[in-house]
Amino acid sequence: MAKIFVEAYGCSASFADSEMISGLVVNGGHTLVDNSSESDLNMIVTCSVKDATANKMIHRIKSLKSKPLVVAGCLPKAERDTVEKFTENASMLGPNSLGKTLQVINSTLMGRRQIALEDSDLSKVGLPKVRLNQIVGIVEIASGCMSECTFCQTKLSKGNLSSYRLGDIVRQVQTEISEGCKEIWLTSTDNGCYGFDIGTDLPSLVRKVSEIPEDFMIRVGMMNPMYMPRIKDELIESFDNDKVFKFLHIPVQSGSDRVLHDMKRGHMAVTFREIVEKARKRFVDFTISTDIIVGFPSETEEDFEKTVALLEETRPDVVNLSRYSTRPGTDAAEWQQIDVAEVKRRSKMIFEQINKISVENNKKWIGWKGNVLFDEKTEEGVKGRNFAYRPVFVQDEVDIGQSHMVEITSVTVNRLVGKIAS
């Protein structure tokens, strides 16, 4: 029996992987510890979506390699050479190789490096887990994706779409709820194409999960716009249930159809406009989250202005802004890059624009009174989510997992601030 330290970075699917890895560690007779100073072996579940993120992973790998180390997640699968450059002795575990977790750990503890990067046929539904947050059940509904984006390493890391069976997912959600979870996150590389490979779809899944007769909320995770035309009408209808957060994360990436074509995104700007309009027309106070990349190699000033115009027109509530960075193995990494100073200029302009939009959107919530499910304690107070998945902070004494009536009294760029009203 060994003491194992596990830490994770990246998307909710990456954190879900780390929960399952931790569950397998405990089931295998080992003990989890909270910091690397107490461990016999360190394990890092990595993300490689951006250059800055990959650099952070490298820094952490260098910090953790003084002890036996397993590098898991996307980075070793997409950039094995990069991992080996900074640690020759670390074992590696791919994002779709979780079935070999204990084998890799035990081999590494005995001083034998093991590389397990090939995909297995093991479903991630039903694996044991140790949750990072006892209130939140992160349920992976699929692995891989159907896209071929020229800027993204995800396909290199996670491969083609492999959806998990609807009935298995529903049973996993029931397990999460029975173990005390109040929020269920349905997550994958791309929720929008869930089920296309097995004859079902996301709206069918959302409806089935909503039918579970318990008190909980559902957050539907990120979906790429290219698959929205197939499912948008049914998806919006499936949100017509009090258990579903009125929230969609749809990464548009650019307002220019020419750039979207070069990115191989498979959608046009109008696709994003239509789903935003449809969601907000059907539901009052629907939260829209999106992603924007500035400085893609073929982005002209005119293309950039189209992105600015799209944001002004659709006014998304949350925007995850990234400066384009080259990722090894992707098509766009080979193209002529835009001057760094120009990319910074465009990024600053968009940053200021989205902050302005966010504050204006948030101010509309001042005076709102409604139910908030509290799911996390932070240094700023206790954080919860209202029906539109808006982050709400209070200074009151509140137990995690409880719901309370809250009145919003003020806002910031990225949160609503309130007080318990009952």
Secondary structure, DSSP 8 states (H G I E B T S, - for coil): --EEEEEE-SSHHHHHHHHHHHHHHHHTT-EE-SSGGG-SEEEEEE--SSHHHHHHHHHHHHHHTTS-EEEEEHHHHH-HHHHHHH-SS-EEE-TT-GGGHHHHHHHHHTT---EE-S--S--STT-----SSTTEEEEE-EESBS---TT--HHHHH-B-EE--HHHHHHHHHHHHHTT-SEEEEE-S-GGGTTTTTT--HHHHHHHHHTS-SS-EEEE----GGGHHHHHHHHHHHT-STTB-SEEE---B-S-HHHHHHHT-S--HHHHHHHHHHHHHHSTT-EEEEEEEE--TT--HHHHHHHHHHHHHH--SEEEEEE----TTSGGGGS----HHHHHHHHHHHHHHHHHHHHHHHHTTTT-EEEEEEEEEETTEEEEE-TT--EEEE-S---TT-EEEEEEEEE-SS-EEEEE--
